[in-house]
Amino acid sequence: KKPSARKNAWGCLSYADLIAKAIESSPNQRLTLNQIYSWMVENVPYFKAKGQTNSSAGWKNSIRHNLSLHGRFVRVQNEGAGKSSWWMVNKNNRLQKTPRRRSATIDSKT
């Protein structure tokens, strides 16, 4: 896969590409949100410096944004105790670049 032409502070991969790389590097091909954060801090030098500082709020928000809006990722209920979910790469929608759009509600009164 060809990396995007836009260069970020951490390199040419997008947040979505980094998230996919993190998930695919795990033995079960699934990670919780906190495990994704940890992977970023451990494997991407740019985030290592930002890991536990107050400046981490911005990139963590970007991770959450990408997970929830991209059809590239799917959330699976954690079968264990606790309320965190697993995030996986959606194998049926692996190369989708466009984010999911929230469907507009249709007013039945019109």
C-alpha positions, 0 to 999 in steps of 0.5 A: 500500500502506498502511503499518503503524500501528506506528511504528519509529524510522525511520518507519512502514515495517517492515524487510521493507518497507524491504528490498523497497524497496531491492531494487526500487530496484536496476536488476536487482531483486536485491541482495546482503546487503551491498548491502542494508545499504549501501542502508539506510545511504544512504537511511534517515537512522536507519541512516546514524548507525548504519552502521559503528558497533558498534550496527549489529549489531542492525539487521543481524541484523534484516535477515538475519532478515527475509530468511531467514524471510519468503516475501516474499524469495527467495535466488538463487545468485550466478552469479559468483565469490564465495559471496554470494547475490542476494536478490530480492522473490518476485513470487509471494508479494509481499504475504505478511505471515506469515513462513515457518515451518520445517516440523516433522520427523516421526519415522517411528518413532512 
